[in-house]
Amino acid sequence: MPPKKSTWKIAGVIGDPIDHSLSPHFQNALFTSCGLKVLYLPFLVKPEHLGKFLKQAKESRFLGLNITIPHKETILKYLDQIDETALKIGAVNTVVFRRGLLVGYNTDAPGYVQSLKNETGFVPKNKTVLLLGAGGAARAILYILAQQGAYQIYLANRTVSKAVLLAKRFKRFFPKTAMEPLPLTSHSLSKILPSVDLLVNATSIGMGGTQGTKIPLERLPHRSVISDLVYRPILTPLLSQAKRRGLKIHPGWGLLLSQGALSFELWTGIVPRLDIMKKALLDALVLRFINSAPNLFTQD
Ligand code: NAP
């Protein structure tokens, strides 16, 4: 008898590097919990192979993809349709394979405000924000905070020219939100910190526990919320410092899960259970911690 045709579908995340991705853990837990025959895999895709990978995926049994560094912006030219929000942001983190077409979305932006509100109660309308960074993640955060009616957004980046370009791009869409580029130095930030309601780290500072620019958090008002997009470690140096000051914190796993939940919904039409995602993420983090710890049972 010929083998039965498989009904399994594939989903995944593409990036370079990709080993660090935690998405397979919680996405596979969701597909299993919903009884769906979908396997979510990490794919290492070099920039020069992106077009070829997508062409092959289009001809295969793909349901959807997440997109991470360095493809979020370059993928736009390979897509058949792009959702309006993703087009304005200029970055795509989710692709849906729909009737032979590749359709691009950005779930980082809506996922961020959703998680910020759920975890801290913060609502951006009429607030003053200090956004650190001007890379792919900062674009999505800037877009959504301005779209939600932030009053003023300071954009501080190590390379100031990138912050200037970002402010120029988004000012066109949101003329009511004041946007001011700044150098990422303690000196320039000191002056504005007393007026900041929300401080967002959208740089790689603190990733893997590394120290970075020292921000004088003591100059922030007590109402301020500190949000760090970096999620390894869960409690970054910035968040630890904020906690010691008694400020409300918003760790990076919130965005990781929210954007993943919205991607899952786009692929399947099902609103996923966050508790399942959280448990799978926690299990994966514990496993990584154990694997990275020195082997206590080795004699030499
Ligand atoms: P990206 O496009 O490569 O941008 C990196 C940003 O970090 C740039 O603004 C860069 O400044 C700045 N930067 C890097 N090293 C720095 C240093 N030593 N000192 C000061 N600034 C530095 O990366 P991205 O996609 O925006 O991601 C940024 C961070 O957000 C990463 O840590 C990523 O893991 C995290 N992230 C988390 C989630 C989540 O789900 N929680 C989602 C997306 C991203 P220059 O412009 O001067 O180079």
Boltz pocket constraint, residues with backbone or C-beta under 6 A from the ligand:
constraints:
  - pocket:
      binder: B
      contacts: [[A, 69], [A, 108], [A, 132], [A, 133], [A, 134], [A, 135], [A, 136], [A, 137], [A, 138], [A, 157], [A, 158], [A, 159], [A, 162], [A, 184], [A, 201], [A, 202], [A, 203], [A, 204], [A, 205], [A, 207], [A, 212], [A, 213], [A, 228], [A, 229], [A, 230], [A, 231], [A, 252], [A, 253], [A, 254], [A, 255], [A, 256], [A, 257], [A, 259]]
      max_distance: 6.0
